[in-house]
Amino acid sequence: MSREQPSEQHPGRAVEAVWRMEWPRLVAGLTRIVGDIDAAEELAQDALVAALEQWPRDGVPPNPGGWLMLTAKHRAIDLVRRNQTFARKLALLGRELATERKEQPGLSVALDPDPAIEDDLLRMIFTACHPVLSSQARVALTLRLVGGLTTEEIARAFVVPESTVAQRIVRAKRTIAARRVPYAVPHGAELAARLDSVLEVIYLIFNEGYSATAGEDWLRVELCEDALRLARMLATLMPEEAEAHGLLALLELQASRSRARIGPAKTLVLLADQERSRWDQLLIRRGFAALARAHAIDRNRGRPPGRYTLQAAIAAVHAMAPSAEQTDWRRIAGLYAVLAERFPSPIVELNRAVAVSKVHGPAAGLELVDALVTAGVLDSYHLLPAVRGDLLVHLGRHHEARAEFARAATLTDNDAERAFLRDRVAECERASGEAPDAEPS
C-alpha cells in the first residue's frame, strides 16, 4: 500500500512545516512592500491563520508557500488602505498582485521562484545583522526573522528566559526604526564592512550550538543546523563573496564531527579521542567544495584568504587526517601563524599555542599560553586554564595542572564541560597522589 503524502494526511502538520520554511521569505517580501518589520510579521501571521482555517477544509494547495505569500499580500492591501503612511505603496502592491493573478489565477497556483524574493532575503539578513544593534540583538533578530525560530526556541537554545529574547527582539526593531536603518543591501566598501557583521552573527549562532556556553548539553544540534542553513543561504545569495563560502566551509567541516563529539550520557569527547568513522563524510565533501570555491574567488581577485577561509583550511587539515596521530600539526601551526598575523586575537593565539605544542612540545606551547596569562586578556575564559592544565599534564606537573582544571571548572556555566574538567582534576589528583577535595554540599 502506498503511503499518503504528509501534507495530504495531516494538513495541520503541513501548515507548520511550510510555515517554518516560508516564514523568512514571507516576512522579507512583506517588509519590502510595507516598509515595517512588525507589520510584515503581523501580515504573515494573518496568512498562517487563514491557512489553519482553510487547508484542513479545502486541502493543502499544490504550492503552499505561494498560497501564503498571495494571501499575505491581499492582507497587505487592507493594511495599506487603512494607514496613510503606507498609501504610496498601494500602487506598487496592486501591480504585483495584478501580475501574479494574470500569470497564475487562483490562490492555490504555485508562485514560481522569483529573484526578487531572494533579494528580499538578502536585504533582511543585512537589516537583522546591522552593526547598530548589539551582538545579542543581532543573533536573536536573525534567528527570528531569517531563521524562522520562535522566541521560545531561541531562548531554549541560549538558555535564557523567553522574556529576555523577546525584549532583545523588540529593542532591535525599535533601534532599526529609530536609526532609520535602510532595508537594503549595501554596496562598495560599506558592503565589505557590513558583510563582516552578517558572517559574525552566523558564526556566533553556530558556535553556541557547537559548544554551548550554559546548560546541560555541550552540543545543540538544532542551533548548528540553523547556522548551517543560514550560511548556505548566504553563500547562495552572494556567490561571488569568498568569505561567505569560507564560513560555509568552516561550518560544514566543524558540523561533520558533531556525532563524534558526544559520548554516552552526553559526555564530552575531545577531538583527539573521537571515533573518526562517525564523522559525516557528506558534510566533509561539502566543506571541501565550499573551501575550494572560496580559494578560487580569492585567487581570481589576487587577494589572500580571509578570516573564515583560513579557519576552514585548518578544519580541512583535521578532516583529511585518518587519525589524530597522523594530523599535520606543522601545517595547522603555520595556518594559525598566518591567522594570528592577519587577524590577531587572544583566542587565535590560544589555539596557536596548542598547535605549536604538538609540533615543538608542550613547553613551547606553555610559553605562549603564559604570555596570555601575563597579559590578562582571557582571565574569565575557561579554556585558557583548561589548555594550560593540559600542557602541564604533558610536562608531568600534575599538581599545578590540577589547580588549572579546578579554576576552569569554576569559569564555565556548561554542565557537561564542568563535569569533564572535574574529571581532569581527579585524574591529576590520582597522578600526583593528592587527596581529593571534599564535594561541595
Secondary structure, 3 states (H helix, E strand, C coil): CCCCCHHHHCHHHHHHHHHHHHHHHHHHHHHHHHCCHHHHHHHHHHHHHHHHHHHHHHCCCCCHHHHHHHHHHHHHHHHHHHCHHHHHHHHHHHHHHHHHHHHCCCCCCCCCCCHHHHHHHHHHHHHHCCCCCCHHHHHHHHHHHCCCCCHHHHHHHHCCCHHHHHHHHHHHHHHHHHCCCCCCCCCHHHHHHHHHHHHHHHHHHHHHHHCCCEECCCCCHHHHHHHHHHHHHHHHHCCCCHHHHHHHHHHHHHHCCHHHHECHHHCECCHHHCCHHHCCHHHHHHHHHHHHHHHHHHHHCCCCCCHHHHHHHHHHHHHHCCCHHHCCHHHHHHHHHHHHHHCCCHHHHHHHHHHHHHHHCHHHHHHHHHHHHHHCCCCCCCHHHHHHHHHHHHCCCHHHHHHHHHHHHHHCEEHHHHHHHHHHHHHHHHHHCCCCCCCCC
